[in-house]
């Protein structure tokens, strides 16, 4: 099945400096990307590239994949509570 990319209105992006190996270039660019899906509270972080554009693409694709899994079998996902699922802030 084809992944559904959420519309921009449902996404909140945060850009920050990545840590780890990569030298001076990585230390001076806000290339890491955190994307939050506002309706579900799912958060994905991508730091694998020195390119903010590539990290943004990777994060959105990973978010779409996780939303597809959540949509396919929400009961199973919630029971297992995978490490990538985080409830929206302020909810219990």
Phi and psi in radians as a Rosetta constraint file:
Dihedral C 1 N 2 CA 2 C 2 CIRCULARHARMONIC -1.522 0.35
Dihedral N 2 CA 2 C 2 N 3 CIRCULARHARMONIC 2.449 0.35
Dihedral C 2 N 3 CA 3 C 3 CIRCULARHARMONIC -1.311 0.35
Dihedral N 3 CA 3 C 3 N 4 CIRCULARHARMONIC 2.437 0.35
Dihedral C 3 N 4 CA 4 C 4 CIRCULARHARMONIC -1.710 0.35
Dihedral N 4 CA 4 C 4 N 5 CIRCULARHARMONIC 2.041 0.35
Dihedral C 4 N 5 CA 5 C 5 CIRCULARHARMONIC -1.420 0.35
Dihedral N 5 CA 5 C 5 N 6 CIRCULARHARMONIC 2.166 0.35
Dihedral C 5 N 6 CA 6 C 6 CIRCULARHARMONIC -1.117 0.35
Dihedral N 6 CA 6 C 6 N 7 CIRCULARHARMONIC 2.595 0.35
Dihedral C 6 N 7 CA 7 C 7 CIRCULARHARMONIC -1.172 0.35
Dihedral N 7 CA 7 C 7 N 8 CIRCULARHARMONIC 2.700 0.35
Dihedral C 7 N 8 CA 8 C 8 CIRCULARHARMONIC -0.975 0.35
Dihedral N 8 CA 8 C 8 N 9 CIRCULARHARMONIC -0.552 0.35
Dihedral C 8 N 9 CA 9 C 9 CIRCULARHARMONIC -1.108 0.35
Dihedral N 9 CA 9 C 9 N 10 CIRCULARHARMONIC -0.398 0.35
Dihedral C 9 N 10 CA 10 C 10 CIRCULARHARMONIC -1.607 0.35
Dihedral N 10 CA 10 C 10 N 11 CIRCULARHARMONIC -0.023 0.35
Dihedral C 10 N 11 CA 11 C 11 CIRCULARHARMONIC -2.017 0.35
Dihedral N 11 CA 11 C 11 N 12 CIRCULARHARMONIC 2.512 0.35
Dihedral C 11 N 12 CA 12 C 12 CIRCULARHARMONIC -2.184 0.35
Dihedral N 12 CA 12 C 12 N 13 CIRCULARHARMONIC 2.112 0.35
Dihedral C 12 N 13 CA 13 C 13 CIRCULARHARMONIC -1.816 0.35
Dihedral N 13 CA 13 C 13 N 14 CIRCULARHARMONIC 2.459 0.35
Dihedral C 13 N 14 CA 14 C 14 CIRCULARHARMONIC -2.254 0.35
Dihedral N 14 CA 14 C 14 N 15 CIRCULARHARMONIC 2.347 0.35
Dihedral C 14 N 15 CA 15 C 15 CIRCULARHARMONIC -2.014 0.35
Dihedral N 15 CA 15 C 15 N 16 CIRCULARHARMONIC 2.399 0.35
Dihedral C 15 N 16 CA 16 C 16 CIRCULARHARMONIC -2.642 0.35
Dihedral N 16 CA 16 C 16 N 17 CIRCULARHARMONIC 2.977 0.35
Dihedral C 16 N 17 CA 17 C 17 CIRCULARHARMONIC -1.379 0.35
Dihedral N 17 CA 17 C 17 N 18 CIRCULARHARMONIC 2.330 0.35
Dihedral C 17 N 18 CA 18 C 18 CIRCULARHARMONIC -1.424 0.35
Dihedral N 18 CA 18 C 18 N 19 CIRCULARHARMONIC 2.668 0.35
Dihedral C 18 N 19 CA 19 C 19 CIRCULARHARMONIC -1.950 0.35
Dihedral N 19 CA 19 C 19 N 20 CIRCULARHARMONIC 2.954 0.35
Dihedral C 19 N 20 CA 20 C 20 CIRCULARHARMONIC 1.813 0.35
Dihedral N 20 CA 20 C 20 N 21 CIRCULARHARMONIC -2.976 0.35
Dihedral C 20 N 21 CA 21 C 21 CIRCULARHARMONIC -1.128 0.35
Dihedral N 21 CA 21 C 21 N 22 CIRCULARHARMONIC 2.622 0.35
Dihedral C 21 N 22 CA 22 C 22 CIRCULARHARMONIC 2.638 0.35
Dihedral N 22 CA 22 C 22 N 23 CIRCULARHARMONIC -0.154 0.35
Dihedral C 22 N 23 CA 23 C 23 CIRCULARHARMONIC 1.330 0.35
Dihedral N 23 CA 23 C 23 N 24 CIRCULARHARMONIC -2.900 0.35
Dihedral C 23 N 24 CA 24 C 24 CIRCULARHARMONIC -1.034 0.35
Dihedral N 24 CA 24 C 24 N 25 CIRCULARHARMONIC -0.670 0.35
Dihedral C 24 N 25 CA 25 C 25 CIRCULARHARMONIC -1.013 0.35
Dihedral N 25 CA 25 C 25 N 26 CIRCULARHARMONIC -0.776 0.35
Dihedral C 25 N 26 CA 26 C 26 CIRCULARHARMONIC -1.187 0.35
Dihedral N 26 CA 26 C 26 N 27 CIRCULARHARMONIC -0.538 0.35
Dihedral C 26 N 27 CA 27 C 27 CIRCULARHARMONIC -1.309 0.35
Dihedral N 27 CA 27 C 27 N 28 CIRCULARHARMONIC -0.325 0.35
Dihedral C 27 N 28 CA 28 C 28 CIRCULARHARMONIC -1.902 0.35
Dihedral N 28 CA 28 C 28 N 29 CIRCULARHARMONIC -0.040 0.35
Dihedral C 28 N 29 CA 29 C 29 CIRCULARHARMONIC -2.062 0.35
Dihedral N 29 CA 29 C 29 N 30 CIRCULARHARMONIC 2.443 0.35
Dihedral C 29 N 30 CA 30 C 30 CIRCULARHARMONIC -1.474 0.35
Dihedral N 30 CA 30 C 30 N 31 CIRCULARHARMONIC 1.283 0.35
Dihedral C 30 N 31 CA 31 C 31 CIRCULARHARMONIC -1.659 0.35
Dihedral N 31 CA 31 C 31 N 32 CIRCULARHARMONIC -0.341 0.35
Dihedral C 31 N 32 CA 32 C 32 CIRCULARHARMONIC -1.302 0.35
Dihedral N 32 CA 32 C 32 N 33 CIRCULARHARMONIC 2.568 0.35
Dihedral C 32 N 33 CA 33 C 33 CIRCULARHARMONIC -2.255 0.35
Dihedral N 33 CA 33 C 33 N 34 CIRCULARHARMONIC 2.327 0.35
Dihedral C 33 N 34 CA 34 C 34 CIRCULARHARMONIC -2.059 0.35
Dihedral N 34 CA 34 C 34 N 35 CIRCULARHARMONIC 2.213 0.35
Dihedral C 34 N 35 CA 35 C 35 CIRCULARHARMONIC -2.111 0.35
Dihedral N 35 CA 35 C 35 N 36 CIRCULARHARMONIC 2.304 0.35
Dihedral C 35 N 36 CA 36 C 36 CIRCULARHARMONIC -2.012 0.35
Dihedral N 36 CA 36 C 36 N 37 CIRCULARHARMONIC 2.287 0.35
Dihedral C 36 N 37 CA 37 C 37 CIRCULARHARMONIC -1.532 0.35
Dihedral N 37 CA 37 C 37 N 38 CIRCULARHARMONIC 1.888 0.35
Dihedral C 37 N 38 CA 38 C 38 CIRCULARHARMONIC -1.037 0.35
Dihedral N 38 CA 38 C 38 N 39 CIRCULARHARMONIC -0.742 0.35
Dihedral C 38 N 39 CA 39 C 39 CIRCULARHARMONIC -1.123 0.35
Dihedral N 39 CA 39 C 39 N 40 CIRCULARHARMONIC -0.562 0.35
Dihedral C 39 N 40 CA 40 C 40 CIRCULARHARMONIC -1.910 0.35
Dihedral N 40 CA 40 C 40 N 41 CIRCULARHARMONIC -0.348 0.35
Dihedral C 40 N 41 CA 41 C 41 CIRCULARHARMONIC 1.462 0.35
Dihedral N 41 CA 41 C 41 N 42 CIRCULARHARMONIC 0.035 0.35
Dihedral C 41 N 42 CA 42 C 42 CIRCULARHARMONIC -1.108 0.35
Dihedral N 42 CA 42 C 42 N 43 CIRCULARHARMONIC 2.431 0.35
Dihedral C 42 N 43 CA 43 C 43 CIRCULARHARMONIC -2.211 0.35
Dihedral N 43 CA 43 C 43 N 44 CIRCULARHARMONIC 2.358 0.35
Dihedral C 43 N 44 CA 44 C 44 CIRCULARHARMONIC -2.233 0.35
Dihedral N 44 CA 44 C 44 N 45 CIRCULARHARMONIC 2.394 0.35
Dihedral C 44 N 45 CA 45 C 45 CIRCULARHARMONIC -2.077 0.35
Dihedral N 45 CA 45 C 45 N 46 CIRCULARHARMONIC 2.365 0.35
Dihedral C 45 N 46 CA 46 C 46 CIRCULARHARMONIC -2.218 0.35
Dihedral N 46 CA 46 C 46 N 47 CIRCULARHARMONIC 2.177 0.35
Dihedral C 46 N 47 CA 47 C 47 CIRCULARHARMONIC -2.294 0.35
Dihedral N 47 CA 47 C 47 N 48 CIRCULARHARMONIC 0.168 0.35
Dihedral C 47 N 48 CA 48 C 48 CIRCULARHARMONIC -1.264 0.35
Dihedral N 48 CA 48 C 48 N 49 CIRCULARHARMONIC -0.389 0.35
Dihedral C 48 N 49 CA 49 C 49 CIRCULARHARMONIC -1.978 0.35
Dihedral N 49 CA 49 C 49 N 50 CIRCULARHARMONIC 2.748 0.35
Dihedral C 49 N 50 CA 50 C 50 CIRCULARHARMONIC -1.441 0.35
Dihedral N 50 CA 50 C 50 N 51 CIRCULARHARMONIC -0.075 0.35
Dihedral C 50 N 51 CA 51 C 51 CIRCULARHARMONIC -1.719 0.35
Dihedral N 51 CA 51 C 51 N 52 CIRCULARHARMONIC 2.134 0.35
Dihedral C 51 N 52 CA 52 C 52 CIRCULARHARMONIC -1.065 0.35
Dihedral N 52 CA 52 C 52 N 53 CIRCULARHARMONIC -0.696 0.35
Dihedral C 52 N 53 CA 53 C 53 CIRCULARHARMONIC -1.038 0.35
Dihedral N 53 CA 53 C 53 N 54 CIRCULARHARMONIC -0.835 0.35
Dihedral C 53 N 54 CA 54 C 54 CIRCULARHARMONIC -1.131 0.35
Dihedral N 54 CA 54 C 54 N 55 CIRCULARHARMONIC -0.739 0.35
Dihedral C 54 N 55 CA 55 C 55 CIRCULARHARMONIC -1.098 0.35
Dihedral N 55 CA 55 C 55 N 56 CIRCULARHARMONIC -0.643 0.35
Dihedral C 55 N 56 CA 56 C 56 CIRCULARHARMONIC -1.129 0.35
Dihedral N 56 CA 56 C 56 N 57 CIRCULARHARMONIC -0.780 0.35
Dihedral C 56 N 57 CA 57 C 57 CIRCULARHARMONIC -1.070 0.35
Dihedral N 57 CA 57 C 57 N 58 CIRCULARHARMONIC -0.802 0.35
Dihedral C 57 N 58 CA 58 C 58 CIRCULARHARMONIC -1.085 0.35
Dihedral N 58 CA 58 C 58 N 59 CIRCULARHARMONIC -0.741 0.35
Dihedral C 58 N 59 CA 59 C 59 CIRCULARHARMONIC -1.126 0.35
Dihedral N 59 CA 59 C 59 N 60 CIRCULARHARMONIC -0.748 0.35
Dihedral C 59 N 60 CA 60 C 60 CIRCULARHARMONIC -1.164 0.35
Dihedral N 60 CA 60 C 60 N 61 CIRCULARHARMONIC -0.701 0.35
Dihedral C 60 N 61 CA 61 C 61 CIRCULARHARMONIC -1.121 0.35
Dihedral N 61 CA 61 C 61 N 62 CIRCULARHARMONIC -0.734 0.35
Dihedral C 61 N 62 CA 62 C 62 CIRCULARHARMONIC -1.137 0.35
Dihedral N 62 CA 62 C 62 N 63 CIRCULARHARMONIC -0.696 0.35
Dihedral C 62 N 63 CA 63 C 63 CIRCULARHARMONIC -1.082 0.35
Dihedral N 63 CA 63 C 63 N 64 CIRCULARHARMONIC -0.767 0.35
Dihedral C 63 N 64 CA 64 C 64 CIRCULARHARMONIC -1.066 0.35
Dihedral N 64 CA 64 C 64 N 65 CIRCULARHARMONIC -0.699 0.35
Dihedral C 64 N 65 CA 65 C 65 CIRCULARHARMONIC -1.107 0.35
Dihedral N 65 CA 65 C 65 N 66 CIRCULARHARMONIC -0.782 0.35
Dihedral C 65 N 66 CA 66 C 66 CIRCULARHARMONIC -1.167 0.35
Dihedral N 66 CA 66 C 66 N 67 CIRCULARHARMONIC -0.655 0.35
Dihedral C 66 N 67 CA 67 C 67 CIRCULARHARMONIC -1.134 0.35
Dihedral N 67 CA 67 C 67 N 68 CIRCULARHARMONIC -0.634 0.35
Dihedral C 67 N 68 CA 68 C 68 CIRCULARHARMONIC -1.117 0.35
Dihedral N 68 CA 68 C 68 N 69 CIRCULARHARMONIC -0.732 0.35
Dihedral C 68 N 69 CA 69 C 69 CIRCULARHARMONIC -1.125 0.35
Dihedral N 69 CA 69 C 69 N 70 CIRCULARHARMONIC -0.774 0.35
Dihedral C 69 N 70 CA 70 C 70 CIRCULARHARMONIC -1.099 0.35
Dihedral N 70 CA 70 C 70 N 71 CIRCULARHARMONIC -0.724 0.35
Dihedral C 70 N 71 CA 71 C 71 CIRCULARHARMONIC -1.209 0.35
Dihedral N 71 CA 71 C 71 N 72 CIRCULARHARMONIC -0.635 0.35
Dihedral C 71 N 72 CA 72 C 72 CIRCULARHARMONIC -1.153 0.35
Dihedral N 72 CA 72 C 72 N 73 CIRCULARHARMONIC -0.753 0.35
Dihedral C 72 N 73 CA 73 C 73 CIRCULARHARMONIC -2.596 0.35
Dihedral N 73 CA 73 C 73 N 74 CIRCULARHARMONIC 1.262 0.35
Dihedral C 73 N 74 CA 74 C 74 CIRCULARHARMONIC -1.082 0.35
Dihedral N 74 CA 74 C 74 N 75 CIRCULARHARMONIC -0.617 0.35
Dihedral C 74 N 75 CA 75 C 75 CIRCULARHARMONIC -1.109 0.35
Dihedral N 75 CA 75 C 75 N 76 CIRCULARHARMONIC -0.790 0.35
Dihedral C 75 N 76 CA 76 C 76 CIRCULARHARMONIC -1.135 0.35
Dihedral N 76 CA 76 C 76 N 77 CIRCULARHARMONIC -0.755 0.35
Dihedral C 76 N 77 CA 77 C 77 CIRCULARHARMONIC -1.096 0.35
Dihedral N 77 CA 77 C 77 N 78 CIRCULARHARMONIC -0.782 0.35
Dihedral C 77 N 78 CA 78 C 78 CIRCULARHARMONIC -1.170 0.35
Dihedral N 78 CA 78 C 78 N 79 CIRCULARHARMONIC -0.613 0.35
Dihedral C 78 N 79 CA 79 C 79 CIRCULARHARMONIC -1.153 0.35
Dihedral N 79 CA 79 C 79 N 80 CIRCULARHARMONIC -0.730 0.35
Dihedral C 79 N 80 CA 80 C 80 CIRCULARHARMONIC -1.389 0.35
Dihedral N 80 CA 80 C 80 N 81 CIRCULARHARMONIC -0.398 0.35
Dihedral C 80 N 81 CA 81 C 81 CIRCULARHARMONIC 0.803 0.35
Dihedral N 81 CA 81 C 81 N 82 CIRCULARHARMONIC 1.173 0.35
Dihedral C 81 N 82 CA 82 C 82 CIRCULARHARMONIC -1.066 0.35
Dihedral N 82 CA 82 C 82 N 83 CIRCULARHARMONIC 2.706 0.35
Dihedral C 82 N 83 CA 83 C 83 CIRCULARHARMONIC -1.082 0.35
Dihedral N 83 CA 83 C 83 N 84 CIRCULARHARMONIC -0.397 0.35
Dihedral C 83 N 84 CA 84 C 84 CIRCULARHARMONIC -1.465 0.35
Dihedral N 84 CA 84 C 84 N 85 CIRCULARHARMONIC -0.163 0.35
Dihedral C 84 N 85 CA 85 C 85 CIRCULARHARMONIC -1.579 0.35
Dihedral N 85 CA 85 C 85 N 86 CIRCULARHARMONIC 2.194 0.35
Dihedral C 85 N 86 CA 86 C 86 CIRCULARHARMONIC -2.260 0.35
Dihedral N 86 CA 86 C 86 N 87 CIRCULARHARMONIC 2.282 0.35
Dihedral C 86 N 87 CA 87 C 87 CIRCULARHARMONIC -1.162 0.35
Dihedral N 87 CA 87 C 87 N 88 CIRCULARHARMONIC 2.628 0.35
Dihedral C 87 N 88 CA 88 C 88 CIRCULARHARMONIC -0.981 0.35
Dihedral N 88 CA 88 C 88 N 89 CIRCULARHARMONIC 2.543 0.35
Dihedral C 88 N 89 CA 89 C 89 CIRCULARHARMONIC -1.023 0.35
Dihedral N 89 CA 89 C 89 N 90 CIRCULARHARMONIC 2.445 0.35
Dihedral C 89 N 90 CA 90 C 90 CIRCULARHARMONIC 1.539 0.35
Dihedral N 90 CA 90 C 90 N 91 CIRCULARHARMONIC -0.072 0.35
Dihedral C 90 N 91 CA 91 C 91 CIRCULARHARMONIC -1.844 0.35
Dihedral N 91 CA 91 C 91 N 92 CIRCULARHARMONIC 2.633 0.35
